[in-house]
Amino acid sequence: MNLVRRHNAISLLAALALVCLALLVLLPAAYMLGIVFVRDSALTLDHVTDVLRDWRHVLGLAQASLLLVSGTLAIALALGIPTGFLCFRTDMPGRGLIVICTVLAASIPLYVTAAAWCTFGGMPVWSARKLGVIWVQGLAYTPYAALISGVC
């Protein structure tokens, strides 16, 4: 009888945790969709058509995105591949500490890393310049490049 009660309590706690997690994920997504697709309490595509109407604006967004992705990729791979090689393919002293630091750095979300860099250098330094954003994202993705290139 005690075992049944314990199992029910654990199941109830797991269900409650799952509901809380679902709310934490679904509420922000619903809010973002509501901002984009609802205007004056009615469903609309006005925001989307406003953005896509001017092809020069779309082309500018595509160019900025391409610059961001290519710069981030270049920095992350340039720093991550040698790090991964040295940590996983050689007998370099201290490589265990570097691997632990790399795994810890990979566990920090990008927005936390970006906030730390903005606090370190001041918001205008990193966010107002494209190169600052590319640098911050490149450094944030370097641990992933190191782990993937070292393990694979």
KOLTOR-891052 format. One record per residue: residue number from 1; x, y, z of N, C-alpha, C, O, CB in turn; residue in three letters. Coordinates in Angstrom, 1 decimal. Atoms other than C-alpha are relative to their C-alpha. Glycine has a CB too. Example, Ala and Ser with C-alpha at 12.3 -4.5 7.8 and 13.67 -1.06 7.14 Angstrom:
2
<1 <0.9 -1.2 0.0> <12.3 -4.5 7.8> <0.9 1.2 0.0> <1.9 1.2 0.7> <-1.0 0.0 1.2> 'ALA'>
<2 <-0.9 -1.1 0.0> <13.7 -1.1 7.1> <-0.8 1.1 0.8> <-0.3 2.2 0.9> <0.4 0.5 -1.4> 'SER'>
//
This chain:
152
<1 <0.8 -1.2 0.0> <0.0 0.0 0.0> <0.9 1.3 0.0> <0.6 2.2 -0.7> <-0.9 0.0 1.2> 'MET'>
<2 <-0.9 -1.2 -0.1> <2.8 2.4 0.9> <0.7 0.2 -1.4> <0.9 1.3 -1.8> <1.1 -0.2 1.0> 'ASN'>
<3 <-0.7 -0.1 1.2> <4.6 1.6 -2.4> <-0.9 0.6 -1.1> <-0.5 1.4 -1.9> <0.4 -1.4 -0.5> 'LEU'>
<4 <1.0 -0.6 0.9> <1.4 2.5 -4.4> <-0.1 1.5 0.2> <-0.1 2.3 -0.7> <-1.4 -0.7 0.1> 'VAL'>
<5 <0.1 -1.5 -0.3> <1.1 5.9 -2.6> <1.3 0.7 -0.5> <1.2 1.8 -1.0> <-0.2 0.2 1.5> 'ARG'>
<6 <-1.3 -0.6 0.4> <4.8 6.6 -3.2> <0.1 0.2 -1.5> <0.5 1.2 -2.0> <1.2 -0.8 0.5> 'ARG'>
<7 <0.0 -0.1 1.5> <4.4 5.8 -6.9> <-0.9 1.0 -0.5> <-0.6 1.8 -1.5> <-0.4 -1.4 -0.6> 'HIS'>
<8 <0.9 -1.0 0.4> <1.4 8.0 -7.2> <0.5 1.4 0.2> <0.3 2.3 -0.6> <-1.4 -0.2 0.7> 'ASN'>
<9 <-0.6 -1.3 -0.3> <3.2 10.9 -5.5> <1.1 0.3 -1.0> <1.1 1.5 -1.4> <0.5 0.0 1.4> 'ALA'>
<10 <-1.1 -0.2 1.0> <6.2 10.5 -7.8> <-0.6 0.3 -1.4> <-0.2 1.3 -2.1> <0.9 -1.2 -0.1> 'ILE'>
<11 <0.6 -0.3 1.2> <3.9 10.4 -10.8> <-0.7 1.4 -0.1> <-0.6 2.1 -1.1> <-1.1 -1.1 -0.3> 'SER'>
<12 <0.6 -1.3 -0.1> <2.0 13.5 -9.7> <1.1 1.1 -0.1> <0.9 2.1 -0.7> <-0.8 0.1 1.4> 'LEU'>
<13 <-1.1 -1.0 0.0> <5.3 15.4 -9.1> <0.6 0.1 -1.4> <0.9 1.1 -1.9> <1.1 -0.4 1.0> 'LEU'>
<14 <-0.5 0.0 1.4> <6.5 14.3 -12.6> <-0.9 0.7 -0.9> <-0.5 1.5 -1.8> <0.3 -1.4 -0.4> 'ALA'>
<15 <1.0 -0.6 0.9> <3.3 15.4 -14.2> <0.0 1.5 0.3> <-0.1 2.3 -0.7> <-1.4 -0.6 0.3> 'ALA'>
<16 <0.0 -1.5 -0.3> <3.4 18.8 -12.4> <1.3 0.6 -0.6> <1.2 1.7 -1.1> <0.0 0.1 1.6> 'LEU'>
<17 <-1.3 -0.6 0.6> <7.1 19.3 -13.5> <-0.2 0.1 -1.5> <0.3 1.1 -2.1> <1.2 -0.9 0.4> 'ALA'>
<18 <0.2 0.0 1.5> <6.1 18.4 -17.1> <-0.9 1.2 -0.4> <-0.7 1.8 -1.4> <-0.6 -1.3 -0.4> 'LEU'>
<19 <1.0 -1.1 0.3> <3.2 20.9 -17.0> <0.8 1.4 0.2> <0.6 2.3 -0.7> <-1.2 0.0 0.9> 'VAL'>
<20 <-0.7 -1.3 -0.2> <5.5 23.7 -15.6> <1.0 0.2 -1.1> <1.2 1.3 -1.6> <0.8 -0.1 1.3> 'CYS'>
<21 <-1.0 -0.1 1.1> <8.2 22.9 -18.2> <-0.7 0.4 -1.3> <-0.2 1.2 -2.1> <0.7 -1.3 -0.2> 'LEU'>
<22 <0.8 -0.3 1.2> <5.5 23.0 -21.0> <-0.4 1.5 0.0> <-0.4 2.1 -1.0> <-1.2 -0.9 -0.1> 'ALA'>
<23 <0.4 -1.4 -0.1> <4.3 26.4 -19.7> <1.2 0.9 -0.3> <1.1 1.9 -0.9> <-0.6 0.3 1.3> 'LEU'>
<24 <-1.1 -0.8 0.2> <7.8 27.7 -19.7> <0.5 0.1 -1.4> <1.1 1.1 -1.9> <1.2 -0.5 0.9> 'LEU'>
<25 <-0.3 0.0 1.4> <8.3 26.7 -23.3> <-1.1 0.6 -0.9> <-0.8 1.3 -1.8> <0.3 -1.5 -0.4> 'VAL'>
<26 <1.1 -0.4 0.8> <4.9 27.3 -24.7> <-0.5 1.5 0.1> <-0.9 2.1 -0.9> <-1.2 -0.9 0.2> 'LEU'>
<27 <0.5 -1.4 -0.2> <4.0 30.7 -23.2> <0.9 1.0 -0.8> <0.3 1.9 -1.4> <0.0 0.3 1.5> 'LEU'>
<28 <-0.8 -1.0 0.8> <7.0 32.6 -24.7> <-0.3 -0.2 -1.5> <-0.3 0.8 -2.3> <1.4 -0.2 0.3> 'PRO'>
<29 <0.3 0.3 1.4> <6.3 30.9 -28.1> <-1.3 0.6 -0.4> <-1.5 1.2 -1.5> <0.1 -1.5 -0.3> 'ALA'>
<30 <1.4 -0.5 0.3> <2.6 31.8 -28.0> <0.1 1.5 0.0> <-0.6 2.2 -0.8> <-1.0 -0.5 1.0> 'ALA'>
<31 <-0.1 -1.5 -0.1> <3.5 35.4 -27.0> <0.7 0.5 -1.3> <0.2 1.5 -1.9> <0.9 0.4 1.2> 'TYR'>
<32 <-0.7 -0.4 1.2> <5.9 35.7 -30.0> <-0.9 -0.1 -1.2> <-1.0 0.8 -2.0> <1.3 -0.8 -0.2> 'MET'>
<33 <1.0 0.2 1.1> <3.3 34.3 -32.4> <-1.1 1.0 0.1> <-1.6 1.5 -0.9> <-0.5 -1.4 0.0> 'LEU'>
<34 <1.1 -1.0 -0.2> <0.7 36.6 -30.9> <0.4 1.4 -0.5> <-0.4 2.1 -1.1> <-0.4 0.1 1.4> 'GLY'>
<35 <-0.5 -1.3 0.5> <2.9 39.6 -31.6> <0.0 0.1 -1.5> <-0.3 1.1 -2.1> <1.4 0.3 0.6> 'ILE'>
<36 <-0.1 0.0 1.5> <3.4 38.6 -35.2> <-1.3 -0.1 -0.7> <-1.5 0.7 -1.7> <0.9 -1.1 -0.4> 'VAL'>
<37 <1.2 0.3 0.8> <0.0 37.4 -36.2> <-1.3 0.5 0.5> <-2.3 0.3 -0.1> <-0.1 -1.5 -0.1> 'PHE'>
<38 <1.3 -0.6 -0.5> <-2.5 39.3 -34.1> <0.1 1.5 0.1> <1.1 2.0 0.6> <-0.3 -0.6 1.4> 'VAL'>
<39 <0.1 -1.4 -0.1> <-3.4 42.9 -34.5> <-1.5 0.4 0.2> <-2.4 0.0 -0.5> <0.5 0.7 -1.3> 'ARG'>
<40 <1.4 -0.4 -0.4> <-6.5 44.5 -32.9> <-0.9 -1.2 0.2> <-2.0 -1.2 -0.3> <-0.6 0.9 -1.1> 'ASP'>
<41 <0.8 1.2 -0.4> <-7.7 41.1 -31.6> <-0.4 -0.8 -1.2> <-1.4 -1.5 -1.1> <-1.2 0.4 0.8> 'SER'>
<42 <0.4 0.7 1.2> <-7.8 39.7 -35.1> <1.3 -0.6 -0.6> <2.4 0.0 -0.6> <-0.7 0.8 -1.1> 'ALA'>
<43 <-1.1 0.6 0.7> <-5.5 37.3 -37.0> <0.3 0.7 -1.3> <-0.6 1.1 -2.0> <-0.3 -1.5 -0.3> 'LEU'>
<44 <-0.4 -0.7 1.2> <-3.5 39.0 -39.7> <1.4 -0.3 -0.4> <2.2 -0.8 0.4> <-0.1 1.6 0.3> 'THR'>
<45 <-1.4 0.1 0.5> <-0.4 38.8 -41.8> <0.6 1.3 -0.3> <1.6 1.4 -1.1> <0.0 -0.9 -1.3> 'LEU'>
<46 <-0.4 -1.4 0.3> <0.1 42.6 -41.9> <1.5 0.2 0.3> <2.2 0.8 -0.5> <-0.8 1.0 0.7> 'ASP'>
<47 <-1.4 -0.2 -0.4> <3.4 42.5 -40.0> <1.0 -0.8 -1.0> <2.0 -0.2 -1.4> <0.2 -0.6 1.4> 'HIS'>
<48 <-0.8 0.7 0.9> <4.8 39.8 -42.3> <0.1 0.6 -1.4> <1.2 0.7 -1.9> <-0.5 -1.5 -0.1> 'VAL'>
<49 <0.0 -0.6 1.3> <3.8 41.5 -45.5> <0.7 1.4 0.1> <1.3 1.8 -0.9> <-1.5 0.2 -0.5> 'THR'>
<50 <-0.8 -1.2 -0.1> <5.2 44.8 -44.2> <1.5 -0.2 -0.1> <2.2 0.6 -0.7> <-0.3 0.7 1.4> 'ASP'>
<51 <-1.4 0.3 0.1> <8.6 43.2 -43.8> <0.4 -0.5 -1.4> <1.4 -0.1 -1.9> <0.4 -1.1 1.0> 'VAL'>
<52 <-0.3 0.6 1.3> <8.5 41.3 -47.1> <-0.3 0.9 -1.2> <0.0 0.5 -2.3> <-0.7 -1.3 -0.1> 'LEU'>
<53 <0.5 -0.9 1.1> <7.0 44.1 -49.2> <1.2 0.7 -0.7> <1.3 0.7 -1.9> <-0.9 1.1 0.5> 'ARG'>
<54 <-1.1 -0.7 0.5> <10.3 45.9 -49.7> <1.2 -1.0 -0.2> <1.7 -1.4 0.7> <0.5 1.2 0.9> 'ASP'>
<55 <-1.0 1.0 0.2> <12.8 43.6 -51.4> <1.4 0.5 0.4> <2.2 -0.4 0.7> <0.0 -0.4 -1.5> 'TRP'>
<56 <-1.3 -0.5 -0.4> <15.7 45.9 -50.6> <0.2 -0.3 1.5> <1.3 -0.6 2.0> <0.2 1.5 -0.3> 'ARG'>
<57 <0.0 0.3 -1.4> <14.9 45.4 -46.9> <0.3 -1.5 0.2> <1.2 -1.8 1.1> <-1.3 0.4 0.7> 'HIS'>
<58 <-0.2 1.5 -0.1> <14.8 41.6 -47.3> <1.4 -0.3 -0.4> <2.1 -1.1 0.2> <-1.0 -0.7 -0.9> 'VAL'>
<59 <-1.4 0.2 0.4> <18.1 41.7 -49.2> <1.0 0.5 1.0> <2.0 -0.2 1.2> <0.2 0.7 -1.4> 'LEU'>
<60 <-0.9 -0.5 -1.1> <19.7 43.8 -46.5> <0.0 -1.0 1.2> <1.1 -1.2 1.8> <-0.4 1.3 0.5> 'GLY'>
<61 <0.1 1.0 -1.1> <18.5 41.3 -43.8> <0.8 -1.3 -0.4> <1.5 -1.8 0.4> <-1.5 -0.3 0.3> 'LEU'>
<62 <-0.7 1.2 0.5> <19.8 38.4 -45.9> <1.5 0.2 0.0> <2.3 -0.7 0.4> <-0.5 -0.4 -1.4> 'ALA'>
<63 <-1.4 -0.3 0.0> <23.2 40.1 -46.3> <0.6 0.0 1.4> <1.6 -0.5 1.7> <0.3 1.3 -0.8> 'GLN'>
<64 <-0.5 -0.1 -1.4> <23.5 40.9 -42.6> <0.0 -1.4 0.6> <1.0 -1.7 1.4> <-1.0 0.9 0.8> 'ALA'>
<65 <0.1 1.4 -0.6> <22.5 37.3 -41.7> <1.2 -0.8 -0.6> <1.8 -1.6 0.2> <-1.3 -0.7 -0.3> 'SER'>
<66 <-1.1 0.7 0.6> <25.1 35.9 -44.2> <1.3 0.4 0.6> <2.2 -0.4 0.9> <0.0 0.2 -1.5> 'LEU'>
<67 <-1.2 -0.5 -0.6> <27.8 38.1 -42.8> <0.2 -0.5 1.4> <1.3 -0.9 1.8> <0.0 1.6 0.0> 'LEU'>
<68 <0.0 0.5 -1.4> <26.9 37.1 -39.2> <0.4 -1.5 0.0> <1.2 -1.9 0.8> <-1.3 0.3 0.7> 'LEU'>
<69 <-0.3 1.4 0.0> <26.9 33.4 -40.0> <1.4 -0.3 -0.5> <2.1 -1.1 0.2> <-1.0 -0.7 -0.9> 'VAL'>
<70 <-1.4 0.3 0.6> <30.1 33.4 -42.1> <1.1 0.4 1.0> <2.1 -0.3 1.2> <0.2 0.6 -1.3> 'SER'>
<71 <-1.0 -0.5 -0.9> <32.0 35.5 -39.6> <0.0 -0.9 1.3> <1.1 -1.2 1.8> <-0.3 1.4 0.4> 'GLY'>
<72 <0.1 0.9 -1.2> <30.8 33.4 -36.6> <0.6 -1.3 -0.3> <1.4 -1.8 0.6> <-1.5 -0.1 0.5> 'THR'>
<73 <-0.5 1.3 0.4> <31.6 30.2 -38.4> <1.6 0.1 -0.1> <2.3 -0.8 0.3> <-0.6 -0.5 -1.3> 'LEU'>
<74 <-1.4 -0.1 0.2> <35.1 31.4 -39.3> <0.7 0.1 1.3> <1.7 -0.6 1.5> <0.3 1.3 -0.9> 'ALA'>
<75 <-0.7 -0.2 -1.4> <36.0 32.5 -35.7> <-0.1 -1.3 0.8> <0.8 -1.8 1.3> <-0.6 1.1 0.7> 'ILE'>
<76 <0.2 1.2 -0.8> <34.5 29.4 -34.1> <0.8 -1.2 -0.5> <1.4 -1.9 0.2> <-1.5 -0.5 0.0> 'ALA'>
<77 <-0.8 1.1 0.5> <36.2 27.0 -36.5> <1.5 0.3 0.1> <2.3 -0.7 0.4> <-0.3 -0.2 -1.5> 'LEU'>
<78 <-1.4 -0.3 -0.1> <39.5 28.8 -36.4> <0.6 -0.2 1.4> <1.7 -0.6 1.6> <0.3 1.5 -0.4> 'ALA'>
<79 <-0.4 0.2 -1.4> <39.6 28.6 -32.6> <-0.3 -1.4 0.5> <0.4 -2.0 1.3> <-0.6 1.0 0.9> 'LEU'>
<80 <0.5 1.2 -0.5> <37.7 25.4 -32.1> <0.7 -1.2 -0.5> <1.0 -2.2 0.2> <-1.4 -0.1 -0.3> 'GLY'>
<81 <-0.7 1.1 0.6> <39.4 23.0 -34.5> <1.4 -0.3 0.6> <1.7 -1.4 1.0> <0.1 0.1 -1.5> 'ILE'>
<82 <-1.3 0.2 -0.7> <42.9 23.5 -33.1> <-0.1 -0.4 1.4> <0.6 -1.3 1.9> <0.9 1.2 -0.1> 'PRO'>
<83 <0.2 0.4 -1.4> <41.6 23.3 -29.6> <-0.4 -1.5 0.1> <0.1 -2.2 1.0> <-1.0 0.9 0.7> 'THR'>
<84 <0.5 1.3 0.0> <39.7 20.1 -30.3> <1.1 -1.0 -0.3> <1.3 -2.1 0.3> <-1.1 -0.2 -1.0> 'GLY'>
<85 <-1.1 0.8 0.4> <42.8 18.6 -32.0> <1.0 -0.2 1.1> <1.4 -1.3 1.5> <0.7 0.5 -1.3> 'PHE'>
<86 <-1.0 0.0 -1.1> <45.1 19.5 -29.2> <-0.5 -0.8 1.2> <0.3 -1.5 1.9> <0.5 1.3 0.4> 'LEU'>
<87 <0.5 0.6 -1.2> <42.8 18.2 -26.5> <-0.3 -1.5 -0.2> <-0.1 -2.3 0.8> <-1.3 0.7 0.4> 'CYS'>
<88 <0.5 1.4 0.2> <41.6 14.9 -28.0> <1.0 -0.8 -0.8> <0.9 -2.1 -0.8> <-1.3 0.1 -0.7> 'PHE'>
<89 <-0.9 0.8 0.9> <44.4 13.9 -30.4> <1.5 0.0 0.4> <2.3 -0.7 -0.2> <-0.1 0.5 -1.4> 'ARG'>
<90 <-1.4 0.0 -0.4> <47.6 14.7 -28.6> <0.1 -0.3 1.5> <-0.9 -0.5 2.2> <0.6 1.5 -0.2> 'THR'>
<91 <-0.2 0.3 -1.4> <49.2 14.1 -25.2> <0.4 1.3 0.7> <1.3 1.3 1.6> <1.1 -1.0 0.2> 'ASP'>
<92 <-0.3 -1.3 -0.6> <49.3 17.8 -24.3> <-0.3 0.1 1.5> <-1.3 -0.4 1.9> <-0.8 1.1 -0.8> 'MET'>
<93 <0.3 -0.1 -1.4> <49.7 18.5 -20.6> <-1.1 1.0 0.3> <-1.2 2.1 -0.4> <1.3 0.4 0.8> 'PRO'>
<94 <1.1 -0.9 -0.4> <46.6 20.1 -19.0> <-1.2 -0.1 -0.9> <-2.1 0.7 -0.8> <0.5 1.4 0.0> 'GLY'>
<95 <1.1 0.1 1.0> <44.3 18.9 -21.8> <-1.3 -0.4 0.7> <-2.4 0.0 0.3> <0.3 -1.0 -1.1> 'ARG'>
<96 <1.2 0.4 -0.8> <41.9 17.4 -19.2> <-0.7 1.2 0.5> <-2.0 1.3 0.5> <0.3 -1.0 1.1> 'GLY'>
<97 <0.5 -1.2 -0.6> <41.4 20.8 -17.6> <-0.7 0.8 -1.2> <-1.8 1.4 -1.0> <1.0 0.9 0.7> 'LEU'>
<98 <0.6 -0.7 1.2> <40.8 22.4 -21.1> <-1.3 -0.7 -0.4> <-2.2 0.0 -0.8> <1.0 0.0 -1.1> 'ILE'>
<99 <1.3 0.7 0.5> <38.2 19.7 -22.0> <-1.1 0.3 1.0> <-2.2 0.6 0.6> <0.3 -1.5 0.0> 'VAL'>
<100 <1.0 -0.3 -1.0> <36.4 20.3 -18.7> <-0.5 1.5 -0.2> <-1.7 1.7 -0.1> <0.5 -0.2 1.4> 'ILE'>
<101 <0.4 -1.4 0.2> <36.4 24.1 -19.3> <-0.8 0.1 -1.3> <-1.7 0.9 -1.4> <1.2 0.9 -0.1> 'CYS'>
<102 <0.7 0.0 1.3> <35.2 23.5 -22.9> <-1.4 -0.5 0.2> <-2.4 0.1 -0.3> <0.8 -0.8 -1.1> 'THR'>
<103 <1.4 0.5 -0.2> <32.3 21.4 -21.8> <-0.8 0.9 0.9> <-2.0 1.1 0.6> <0.1 -1.4 0.8> 'VAL'>
<104 <0.7 -1.0 -0.8> <31.4 23.9 -19.1> <-0.4 1.2 -0.8> <-1.5 1.8 -0.7> <0.8 0.5 1.2> 'LEU'>
<105 <0.3 -1.1 0.9> <31.6 26.7 -21.7> <-1.1 -0.3 -1.0> <-2.0 0.6 -1.3> <1.2 0.5 -0.7> 'ALA'>
<106 <1.0 0.5 1.0> <29.4 24.7 -24.1> <-1.4 -0.1 0.7> <-2.4 0.0 0.0> <0.3 -1.3 -0.6> 'ALA'>
<107 <1.3 0.1 -0.7> <26.7 24.4 -21.4> <-0.6 1.3 0.4> <-1.7 1.4 0.8> <0.2 -0.8 1.3> 'SER'>
<108 <0.5 -1.4 -0.3> <26.3 28.2 -21.0> <-0.8 0.4 -1.3> <-0.2 0.4 -2.4> <1.1 1.0 0.3> 'ILE'>
<109 <0.8 -0.5 1.1> <23.5 29.5 -23.3> <0.6 1.2 -0.7> <1.3 2.0 0.0> <-1.5 0.3 0.4> 'PRO'>
<110 <-0.6 -1.1 0.8> <24.5 32.0 -26.0> <-0.5 1.4 0.6> <0.4 2.3 0.7> <-0.4 -0.1 -1.4> 'LEU'>
<111 <0.5 -1.3 -0.5> <22.3 34.8 -24.5> <0.7 0.4 1.3> <0.9 1.5 1.6> <-1.5 0.0 0.2> 'TYR'>
<112 <-0.7 -0.2 -1.2> <24.1 34.4 -21.2> <1.4 0.5 -0.3> <2.0 1.4 0.3> <0.0 -1.2 1.0> 'VAL'>
<113 <-1.3 -0.4 0.5> <27.5 34.6 -22.9> <0.0 1.4 -0.6> <0.9 2.2 -0.2> <0.5 -1.0 -1.0> 'THR'>
<114 <0.1 -1.4 0.6> <26.4 37.7 -24.9> <-0.2 1.0 1.1> <0.4 2.1 1.0> <-1.2 0.0 -1.0> 'ALA'>
<115 <0.3 -1.0 -1.1> <25.1 39.4 -21.7> <1.3 0.2 0.8> <1.6 1.3 1.2> <-1.1 -0.5 0.9> 'ALA'>
<116 <-1.2 -0.2 -0.7> <28.4 38.7 -20.0> <1.0 0.8 -0.8> <1.7 1.7 -0.2> <0.7 -1.4 0.3> 'ALA'>
<117 <-0.9 -0.9 0.8> <30.4 40.2 -22.9> <-0.5 1.4 0.0> <0.4 2.3 0.0> <0.1 -0.6 -1.4> 'TRP'>
<118 <0.5 -1.4 0.0> <28.1 43.2 -23.0> <0.3 0.7 1.3> <0.6 1.9 1.4> <-1.5 0.0 -0.2> 'CYS'>
<119 <-0.4 -0.5 -1.3> <28.7 43.7 -19.3> <1.4 0.3 0.1> <1.9 1.3 0.7> <-0.5 -1.0 1.1> 'THR'>
<120 <-1.5 -0.1 0.0> <32.4 43.2 -19.7> <0.5 1.2 -0.8> <1.3 2.0 -0.3> <0.7 -1.2 -0.5> 'PHE'>
<121 <-0.5 -1.0 0.8> <32.9 45.6 -22.5> <-1.0 1.2 -0.2> <-0.6 2.2 -0.8> <0.2 -0.5 -1.4> 'GLY'>
<122 <1.0 -1.0 0.2> <29.8 47.8 -22.3> <-0.9 -0.3 -1.2> <-0.4 -0.7 -2.2> <0.7 1.4 -0.1> 'GLY'>
<123 <0.9 0.4 1.0> <26.7 47.4 -24.4> <0.3 0.7 -1.4> <0.3 0.0 -2.4> <-1.4 0.5 0.4> 'MET'>
<124 <-0.3 -0.6 1.4> <27.7 49.9 -27.2> <1.1 -0.6 -0.7> <1.2 -0.7 -1.9> <0.2 1.5 0.2> 'PRO'>
<125 <-1.2 0.6 0.6> <31.0 48.2 -27.7> <-0.4 -1.2 -0.9> <0.1 -1.4 -2.0> <1.0 -0.3 1.0> 'VAL'>
<126 <0.2 1.3 0.7> <29.6 44.8 -28.7> <-1.3 0.0 -0.8> <-1.3 -0.6 -1.9> <-0.1 -1.1 1.0> 'TRP'>
<127 <1.3 0.1 0.8> <26.0 45.4 -29.9> <-0.1 1.0 -1.1> <-0.9 0.7 -2.1> <-1.1 0.2 1.0> 'SER'>
<128 <0.2 -1.0 1.1> <26.4 48.5 -32.0> <0.8 -0.3 -1.2> <0.6 0.2 -2.3> <0.4 1.3 0.5> 'ALA'>
<129 <-0.9 0.4 1.1> <29.1 47.0 -34.2> <-0.2 -1.4 -0.5> <-0.3 -2.3 0.4> <1.4 0.3 0.3> 'ARG'>
<130 <0.2 1.4 0.5> <28.6 44.0 -36.5> <1.2 -0.9 0.4> <1.0 -2.0 0.8> <-0.1 0.0 -1.5> 'LYS'>
<131 <-1.2 0.9 -0.4> <32.2 42.8 -35.7> <-0.1 -0.4 1.4> <0.4 -1.5 1.7> <1.3 0.8 -0.3> 'LEU'>
<132 <0.1 0.3 -1.4> <31.5 42.9 -32.0> <-1.0 -1.2 0.2> <-0.7 -2.1 1.0> <-0.5 1.1 0.8> 'GLY'>
<133 <1.0 1.1 0.0> <28.4 40.6 -32.5> <0.6 -1.2 -0.5> <0.4 -2.3 0.0> <-1.3 0.4 -0.7> 'VAL'>
<134 <-0.7 1.2 0.6> <30.4 38.3 -34.8> <1.0 -0.6 1.0> <1.1 -1.8 1.1> <0.6 0.4 -1.3> 'ILE'>
<135 <-1.0 0.5 -1.0> <33.2 38.1 -32.2> <-0.6 -0.7 1.1> <-0.2 -1.8 1.5> <0.8 1.2 0.4> 'TRP'>
<136 <0.6 0.7 -1.2> <30.9 37.3 -29.3> <-0.6 -1.3 -0.4> <-0.4 -2.3 0.3> <-1.1 1.0 0.6> 'VAL'>
<137 <0.6 1.2 0.4> <29.0 34.7 -31.2> <1.1 -1.0 -0.4> <0.9 -2.2 -0.1> <-1.0 0.2 -1.2> 'GLN'>
<138 <-1.1 0.9 0.3> <32.2 33.2 -32.6> <0.6 -0.7 1.2> <0.9 -1.9 1.2> <1.1 0.7 -0.8> 'GLY'>
<139 <-0.5 0.6 -1.3> <33.6 32.8 -29.1> <-1.0 -0.9 0.7> <-0.6 -1.9 1.3> <0.4 1.1 0.9> 'LEU'>
<140 <1.0 0.8 -0.7> <30.3 31.4 -27.8> <-0.1 -1.4 -0.7> <-0.4 -2.3 0.0> <-1.3 0.7 0.0> 'ALA'>
<141 <0.1 1.3 0.7> <30.3 28.7 -30.5> <1.3 -0.8 -0.1> <1.3 -1.9 -0.6> <-0.6 0.2 -1.4> 'TYR'>
<142 <-1.3 0.7 0.0> <34.0 27.8 -30.2> <0.0 -1.3 0.8> <0.6 -2.3 0.3> <1.1 0.9 0.5> 'THR'>
<143 <0.0 1.3 -0.7> <33.4 25.1 -27.5> <-0.7 -1.1 -0.8> <-0.2 -2.2 -0.8> <-0.6 0.2 1.3> 'PRO'>
<144 <0.7 1.1 0.8> <31.0 23.3 -29.8> <0.9 -0.5 -1.1> <0.9 -1.7 -1.4> <-1.3 0.6 -0.6> 'TYR'>
<145 <-0.9 0.4 1.1> <33.5 23.4 -32.7> <1.1 -0.9 0.6> <1.5 -1.9 -0.1> <0.5 1.2 -0.7> 'ALA'>
<146 <-1.1 0.8 -0.6> <36.2 22.1 -30.3> <-0.5 -1.4 0.3> <0.2 -2.4 0.0> <0.5 0.7 1.2> 'ALA'>
<147 <0.5 1.3 -0.4> <34.1 19.3 -29.0> <-0.3 -0.9 -1.2> <0.0 -2.1 -1.2> <-1.2 0.1 0.9> 'LEU'>
<148 <0.4 0.8 1.2> <32.7 18.2 -32.4> <1.3 -0.4 -0.7> <1.4 -1.6 -1.2> <-0.9 0.8 -0.8> 'ILE'>
<149 <-1.2 0.4 0.8> <36.1 18.3 -34.1> <0.9 -0.9 0.7> <1.6 -1.7 0.1> <0.8 1.3 -0.4> 'SER'>
<150 <-0.9 0.9 -0.8> <37.9 16.6 -31.3> <-0.6 -1.4 0.2> <0.2 -2.4 0.2> <0.2 0.5 1.3> 'GLY'>
<151 <0.6 1.3 -0.2> <35.4 13.8 -30.8> <-0.2 -0.8 -1.3> <0.0 -2.0 -1.4> <-1.3 0.1 0.7> 'VAL'>
<152 <0.3 0.6 1.3> <34.5 13.1 -34.4> <1.3 -0.4 -0.8> <1.2 -0.9 -1.9> <-0.9 0.8 -0.9> 'CYS'>
//
